[in-house]
Amino acid sequence: MYLPTITSDLIDKGIAKNDTSYIWNQGVKMMIVSVIGLVAAGGNVYFASTQAMKVGQKLRSQMFSKVVNFSSREFTDFGDASLITRTTNDIIQIQNVMVTILRMMLQSPIMLIAAGFLAYNREHKLTLIFAISIPILAVCVVAIMYFAVPLFKSIQKKTDRINLVFREGLTGVRVIRAFNQDKFEQDRFDGANTDYTHTATKAYTIVSFMFPVMTLILSGTNIGIIWLGGHLIADMQMQVGNLVAFMTYATQILMSFMMLSMVFVFVPRAQASAARINQVLNRESSVSDVDEQQQLSFDDNKPATLSFNDVSFKYRGAEKNALSNVNFDVQAGQTIAVIGGTGSGKSTLVNLIPRLFNIDHGSIKVDGVEISQVSQHDLHEKISITQQKAVLFKGTIRSNLLYGNDDATDDDMWKALEIAQAKDFVNESGGLDAEVEQNGDNFSGGQRQRLAIARTIIKPASIYVFDDSFSALDFKTDAKLRMALKKDQQVQQAVTVIVAQRVSTVADANLILVMEDGQVVGQGTHQELKDNNKTYRQIIDSQIEEGDGTNA
Ligand SMILES: Nc1ncnc2c1ncn2[C@@H]1O[C@H](COP(=O)(O)OP(=O)(O)OP(=O)(O)O)[C@@H](O)[C@H]1O
């Protein structure tokens, strides 16, 4: 900002009076001022960028730790695609606007006031020109903001949509190909993509008017300054150097004004992103721990038990209960099996044990303690579960097993793999350090299941849950696995919960629950149910017809 003053002096006192040493003097001053300006500008960019990146890093970390503690309900409410966009794209918007704010929000007002003051000091008659150009500029900026800001806000939602369609396309790629729906999916993606592009193009086209409008106003202002300044010079009321300095200050004033207004264009966009991020950060998980002072804890010396007392549960928005009045009680060393048709409530029942959802009525106790009264962390320590759909992580077999128990030795791992009937194929694949691709894609469905089972067994727990985990195994492997499981000391001291569709899988359980439409319609041993329960008998009959009644 000091440069125009030096230029003005250089012209009026150096060039006009042909004073070479003064010109050199001013030249050196200009160099020093420029270098200081350069260092300051570099420092400004550096600090603004690093601070913005740090804010982004912190936000991403907060989002991640929040999301991993969400219950299924919050995932359903937000949707996976939206959570990913919020953690990536929305945070990038915040970062960008922070850089802009830190660089311009502080600099522009200072420049605007200082340049205005210096310009007024040079020649206050010329400052009258700003009385015309600044209102014109303000009207143009407000008009541009009026049209662009709503568009910027809707861009975020359209990014969500692109992510959603893209994710579905990726995860369902095999199904899409099998049903020859490539064209349909491509069109769906193109639709979302075009919609986003149209909105973004419109928004940026409107913003792009800013620069031509600015140039026009700036040129008009300069013409006004030269015209008025020319008259003042002709009347000997002003020097040429002052005019040159004034023109530079005028450019600085209008540029600062424009930069300040640009901040107001980008802030609303980041505001929309910030609101979306806050929705996630402020959302409390529907399954939360009781206050620490009131929390109960497990007594590790007590034997394992699992009991459901009149438990009922309804999914939010559902018309009827997914589970109604479920009662049972099982002790250490016992196996409880849950059998029933699809949609009868089997998975819902086992998902209530690790408290993935809060029950509406009744009580669930693990090792004699009501599960809602202990911390979720303690509860999850007590339970080891294999989900219906085996989930493996990218890494090695070892890293996947360590997920179950990070203290496990190689011997523990081989033992778990042996029980899970996975030892042979793990040996063939290259041992514990064999690669596991994303989602375990380099293993077959049955192999994935067995690795997931091994990961469940390796964890010391009070309750072992296998949610339809044996369905991907052939009868022989299924039988061998359950036999080996029964012999395992750790499992013998725990309660085992098996969900299955096949009678042969549940037949030797100590207690079998027969589920139908969310109700337990039969409860007992295989023999008792076979003799007295119509639904169980029907399941046996249907499996005999299909040649699947091996043990029935
Ligand atoms: N997240 C959910 N939101 C709403 N309803 C659900 C949800 N999950 C399951 N349901 C409903 O609850 C009922 C029981 O589902 P559940 O998954 O427990 O059945 P299941 O016996 O395990 O079936 P399958 O053998 O096919 O896995 C079904 O009617 C299902 O539509």
The ligand as a Tripos MOL2 file, in Angstrom:
@<TRIPOS>MOLECULE
LIG
   31    33     1     0     0
SMALL
NO_CHARGES

@<TRIPOS>ATOM
      1 N1        -33.6080  -52.2620    9.8350 N.pl3     1 LIG1
      2 C1        -34.8830  -52.6390    9.7060 C.ar      1 LIG1
      3 N2        -35.8560  -51.7040    9.6480 N.ar      1 LIG1
      4 C2        -37.1480  -52.0690    9.5530 C.ar      1 LIG1
      5 N3        -37.5800  -53.3420    9.5020 N.ar      1 LIG1
      6 C3        -36.6580  -54.3240    9.5400 C.ar      1 LIG1
      7 C4        -35.2650  -54.0190    9.6390 C.ar      1 LIG1
      8 N4        -34.5880  -55.1930    9.6670 N.ar      1 LIG1
      9 C5        -35.5150  -56.1810    9.5930 C.ar      1 LIG1
     10 N5        -36.7620  -55.6690    9.5260 N.ar      1 LIG1
     11 C6        -38.0260  -56.4180    9.4790 C.3       1 LIG1
     12 O1        -38.1100  -57.1960   10.6580 O.3       1 LIG1
     13 C7        -38.5760  -58.4980   10.3730 C.3       1 LIG1
     14 C8        -37.6050  -59.5550   10.9050 C.3       1 LIG1
     15 O2        -36.3970  -59.4340   10.1620 O.3       1 LIG1
     16 P1        -35.1210  -60.3400   10.4970 P.3       1 LIG1
     17 O3        -33.9960  -59.8310    9.6990 O.co2     1 LIG1
     18 O4        -34.9540  -60.3970   11.9650 O.co2     1 LIG1
     19 O5        -35.6030  -61.7600    9.9570 O.3       1 LIG1
     20 P2        -34.7970  -63.1210    9.8660 P.3       1 LIG1
     21 O6        -35.6420  -64.1420   10.5130 O.co2     1 LIG1
     22 O7        -33.4220  -62.9700   10.3650 O.co2     1 LIG1
     23 O8        -34.7980  -63.3370    8.2960 O.3       1 LIG1
     24 P3        -33.6790  -64.0270    7.3730 P.3       1 LIG1
     25 O9        -33.6490  -65.4840    7.7230 O.co2     1 LIG1
     26 O10       -34.2210  -63.7940    6.0020 O.co2     1 LIG1
     27 O11       -32.4080  -63.3340    7.6530 O.co2     1 LIG1
     28 C9        -38.7910  -58.5460    8.8630 C.3       1 LIG1
     29 O12       -40.1690  -58.3850    8.6240 O.3       1 LIG1
     30 C10       -38.0210  -57.3870    8.3180 C.3       1 LIG1
     31 O13       -38.6690  -56.8450    7.2090 O.3       1 LIG1
@<TRIPOS>BOND
     1     1     2 1
     2     2     3 ar
     3     2     7 ar
     4     3     4 ar
     5     4     5 ar
     6     5     6 ar
     7     6     7 ar
     8     6    10 ar
     9     7     8 ar
    10     8     9 ar
    11     9    10 ar
    12    10    11 1
    13    11    12 1
    14    11    30 1
    15    12    13 1
    16    13    14 1
    17    13    28 1
    18    14    15 1
    19    15    16 1
    20    16    17 2
    21    16    18 1
    22    16    19 1
    23    19    20 1
    24    20    21 2
    25    20    22 1
    26    20    23 1
    27    23    24 1
    28    24    25 2
    29    24    26 1
    30    24    27 1
    31    28    29 1
    32    28    30 1
    33    30    31 1
@<TRIPOS>SUBSTRUCTURE
     1 LIG1         1 GROUP 0 **** ****
